[in-house]
Amino acid sequence: MVSHRAARILVASNRGPVSFTVRDDGGLSARRGGGGLVSGLSAIGPDADALWVCAALSDGDREAARRAGHGRLDPTETGGQRVRMLDIDAATFADAYNGIANSVLWFVHHMLYQTPLEPVFDSDFERQWASYEAYNAAFADALAEEAAEGSEVLVQDYHLTLVPGMLRERRPDLRIGHFSHTPWAPADYYRLLPDDVAAEVLGGILGADRAAFLTRRWAEAFAECCAEVLGARVERDGHELRVVHDGRTTRIGVHGLGADADFLRERARRDDVEERLAALREEVGPDRKVIVRVDRTELSKNIVRGLLAYRRLLTDHPEWRGRVVHLAFAYPSRHDLAVYREYTDRVRRLAEEIDAEFSTPDWKPLVLHVRDDFARSLAAYRMADVALVNPIRDGMNLVAKEVPVISESGCALVLSREAGAAAELAEDALMVNPYDIGATARALHEALSMPDAERAERAKRLAAASTALPPQAWFLDQLEALRA
């Protein structure tokens, strides 16, 4: 059992920095993860009394939380970080995570509903919403228990929108921030939610001293929702944005998470990437341009329309046949939800159709991989002449920022105007309406036809903009802003 001491800095997120599996012998194997929060927490150093509160996501995680005693994991298994993993009832977690966070809040903020048929807010939804409240309360209880007097708490994302308000009630002494990694829906669309739920989500986030977003666009949308749904007062003073409601003022901030250039460049030169690179080069063949996309098969990523645009390119510009290959890496996501399984199947079928229509004995126009392989993704980044990033909506999209950093000859970026990354990269990218197949195909043609010198110069500027606020600086930036 790990000894308990109050923490001065706390991070709360659904997913933590480590996951567990149960071995055949009954022991536990730990696998440490990466990402912006892991990098960010490492930036504050081991003497900061930091603690990460997360949920147990699997049977292995739940077993680890139970064995640890009060969920406080052994730092030797977490890369030295203090972690408290919450063993929330599996049914409650499933309702909160799949039923509400991923099937309602995600769909609202990414504007994914087919409104003639969905959403339907019935008794099942009401049960799931009660689970979401209970799930958020478990985090608020744990944070209240673990925090030292006057501590700083950074709550992450749409899974935990109610935590700031709940924690404020339990521990009014704390400095609380909330960060949204998704877009925020415009008020008219946000009001698809039941009125009481719409108000509860906003009120929960407004329990924070500061609510932050990836772009100014998402921050303004949140403020608009607060005004329209809650009748809150929105104050603007230059670039400063504040929401005043129920006797409290919440400051609104923007922190555009950037790519970790040092990590990417080092990781992209390791042996496993070199092996994947050699295999992909053989698969693509010599003297061919390469269009790269790397995404989860997430509905908002718009993979199907991206493939349709590539097919349109080959139809409208037959001169590219035999001269270009599309590396499309679409890694399965959320396959416990039927709509995601169906979407992945649609991606596979369309890829097969394109291959059948255009392939020749010595040219395969499309290489689709659906098994996650980070080393292979980095190898594709290095080969990219063109990166296609065309989400319907995206809070940021780090792929758009990562590819220019490590593409070897400099890549052209075809980018959806609905990606958060557009706020920083639009000047040097080829911007597209993600629904417009013809316009996206024309942008791909323009990108492929771009002179080498122009492409390299654009890529250099894209890489500089993409790495302006790498994960460690992004995390410290939030912390400093919360303290201000």
PyMOL commands that set and color helices and strands:
alter all, ss='L'
color gray80, all
select helices_A, chain A and resi 36-43+59-68+75-77+90-109+123-146+158-160+163-170+187-190+195-205+216-230+261-267+271-284+299-301+303-316+318-320+338-358+374-383+399-406+422-425+437-449+452-466+471-483
alter helices_A, ss='H'
color red, helices_A
select strands_A, chain A and resi 7-12+18-22+28-32+50-55+83-86+147-156+175-180+210-213+233-237+240-245+248-254+289-296+324-331+366-369+386-389+412-416+430-432
alter strands_A, ss='S'
color yellow, strands_A
deselect
rebuild
show_as cartoon
